[in-house]
Structure formats: structure tokens, C-alpha cells
């Protein structure tokens, strides 16, 4: 099955620096695995966004990005993943990142994005995540235990607001839903 069979017109445009192979997960409605090979930077992130947006417009709102062969992601590339999350969440979807290379994960961590994404070790865990209805929604967000996006120290927030990491002194903010941001 070719990419175009899964998402019509997906392969209209190609970029040698980033190859994307699609795999439909029949057991999970709207679920698509995107195998990424190469890198995502400022120059090809627009290509990446257009391809994935085409998949979302075709009804795929449960996206699994297999990053095993993705050897570099710039901050612009991470912005692309954030944009995908914003486009699928209101439609009841989500995204999972799989098999992230340590140096790619480091970029997510440095930019403070590692806790916004569901990161799984294998495809079965990712599919299970979607089949179980996504993340467990807790009515009581606080107290919330999380890792500092800069130094990975375990921290606990009892309420929303701004505070400083006890280890690296980075100023962090946490909103009412428990999302953590720099600053």
C-alpha cells in the first residue's frame, strides 16, 4: 500500500532530507503511523507541515510519529509537532512520539516541550494509548509532580502560577490545567 493509497496526494511533493512513510492502523479509527527518516529543520519544516496537515485533513487525528530514523530536529521542527498537536486536539485526537533518538529528545527537553508530548517506547504501547482513550483525564490537577524542562529535577506544584526550580533556578510557570512553561 503506497502513501497515496492511505492519504490521497500525499506523495505529490518530496524532499530528500526528510522521507515519510505512512502505515494505517486498522484496529484504531483515525490512527496513522508516520515513519520519519532524515531530519527536520527550518528549510524542510514547511514540507513536513504540509504533508502531515494533508493527513489530518484526510481524517487522521491519532498520529504516531516513529522517530527511530530521525537524526535531527531543530526548534522549527519541534514547532511543527506543536502545531500538529494543536490541530488534532480540538478534533478529539492526539499524537505520540516513538523511539526518539537521545540527541533529538534533548532538543525537546531543552526547549521545554518533552512533557507536552506522549512519548512511548514501541508501536504496541502507542496503539494501546489511543485504544484506552488517550491520557487519563484527572479532575484534580494539583498537586502535580513533574520534571523541570531544563535540569530534569523532580518538582511539585501545589497550584498554578510562577515559581523557580530549586535545582537550576529556572523560572517556570504552570497553568490551571497543569501545563508547564518556561518563564
C-alpha positions in Angstrom: 0.0 0.0 0.0 1.5 3.3 -1.0 1.3 6.6 0.9 -1.1 7.9 -1.8 -3.5 5.0 -1.1 -3.7 6.0 2.5 -3.7 9.8 2.1 -4.6 10.8 -1.5 -1.9 13.1 -3.0 0.5 12.6 0.0 3.5 12.0 -2.2 2.8 14.8 -4.7 5.8 16.6 -3.1 9.0 15.0 -2.0 12.1 16.2 0.0 15.3 14.2 0.0 16.2 15.4 3.5 13.0 14.0 5.1 11.3 10.8 3.9 7.9 10.0 5.4 6.3 6.5 5.1 2.7 6.0 6.2 1.1 3.0 7.9 -2.6 2.9 8.7 -3.6 1.2 11.9 -6.9 -0.6 11.0 -7.7 -1.5 14.6 -7.8 2.1 15.7 -10.0 4.6 13.9 -8.2 7.7 12.5 -4.8 6.3 13.6 -1.8 6.7 11.3 1.9 5.9 11.8 4.4 8.3 10.1 7.9 6.8 9.8 10.3 9.8 9.6 13.7 9.3 8.1 16.2 12.1 7.9 16.0 15.4 9.7 13.6 18.4 10.2 15.0 21.9 10.1 14.0 25.4 9.0 14.3 24.5 5.4 12.1 21.4 5.2 9.7 22.1 8.1 7.2 23.6 5.7 7.2 20.5 3.6 6.8 18.4 6.8 3.8 20.5 8.0 2.1 20.4 4.6 2.4 16.6 4.4 1.1 16.0 7.9 -1.7 18.6 7.5 -2.9 16.7 4.5 -3.1 13.5 6.6 -5.1 15.4 9.3 -7.4 16.8 6.7 -8.0 13.2 5.5 -9.3 12.3 8.9 -6.2 11.0 10.7 -6.3 12.6 14.1 -4.4 10.0 16.1 -0.9 10.4 14.8 2.1 8.2 15.8 5.4 9.6 14.7 8.1 6.9 14.6 11.3 8.9 15.1 13.8 6.0 15.1 15.4 7.2 11.9 15.0 10.9 12.6 18.5 12.1 13.4 17.9 15.8 13.9 15.1 18.2 14.8 15.6 22.0 15.0 13.4 24.2 17.1 11.4 24.9 14.0 10.7 21.2 13.6 9.5 21.0 17.2 7.2 23.9 16.4 5.7 21.7 13.7 5.0 18.9 16.2 3.3 21.5 18.5 1.2 22.8 15.5 0.0 19.2 14.8 -0.9 18.7 18.4 -3.0 22.0 18.3 -4.7 20.9 15.1 -5.7 17.3 16.3 -6.6 18.0 20.0 -9.8 20.0 19.2 -10.9 17.1 16.9 -10.5 14.6 19.8 -7.1 13.4 18.5 -3.6 13.3 19.9 -0.1 12.4 18.9 2.5 10.0 20.2 6.3 10.1 19.5 8.1 6.8 19.3 11.7 5.7 19.5 13.2 9.2 19.8 17.0 9.3 19.4 18.6 10.7 22.5 20.0 13.8 20.7 16.6 14.6 19.3 14.9 14.1 22.7 17.5 16.5 24.2 16.2 19.3 21.9 12.6 18.6 23.1 13.8 18.8 26.7 16.0 21.9 26.2 13.0 23.8 24.7 10.7 22.5 27.5 8.4 20.5 25.2 9.2 17.0 26.3 6.3 16.9 28.8 3.7 18.1 26.2 4.1 15.0 24.1 3.2 11.5 24.7 6.4 9.5 24.3 6.2 5.7 24.0 8.8 3.0 23.5 7.0 0.9 20.9 4.1 0.8 18.5 2.0 -1.5 20.7 2.2 1.0 23.6 1.2 3.8 21.3 -1.8 2.0 19.8 -2.8 0.9 23.4 -2.6 4.6 24.4 -5.2 5.5 21.7 -7.4 2.4 22.3 -7.6 3.2 26.0 -9.0 6.7 25.2 -5.8 8.7 25.4 -4.4 10.2 28.6 -6.3 9.7 31.8 -8.1 13.0 32.5 -7.7 13.9 36.1 -10.2 16.3 37.6 -7.7 17.3 40.3 -4.6 18.6 38.6 -2.8 19.8 41.7 -0.6 18.8 43.4 1.3 18.0 40.2 4.7 16.3 40.2 6.7 16.9 37.0 10.3 17.3 35.8 12.0 20.6 35.3 12.3 21.0 31.5 15.9 22.3 31.9 17.6 20.1 34.5 15.0 17.3 34.9 14.8 17.7 38.7 11.5 16.4 40.1 9.3 19.2 41.2 5.9 19.5 42.8 3.4 22.3 42.2 0.5 22.8 44.6 -1.2 25.4 42.5 -0.9 27.3 39.2 1.4 30.2 39.0 5.1 31.1 38.6 7.9 29.6 40.6 11.7 28.8 40.4 13.3 25.4 40.0 15.0 24.5 43.3 17.9 23.0 41.4 18.8 25.1 38.3 16.9 28.3 39.4 15.0 28.5 36.1 11.7 30.4 36.3 8.8 28.2 35.4 5.0 28.8 35.0 2.3 26.3 35.4 -1.3 26.9 34.2 -4.6 25.8 35.7 -4.6 22.6 33.5 -1.1 21.6 34.8 0.8 22.6 31.6 4.4 23.7 32.4 6.1 26.6 30.5 9.4 28.4 30.7 9.1 31.8 32.3 
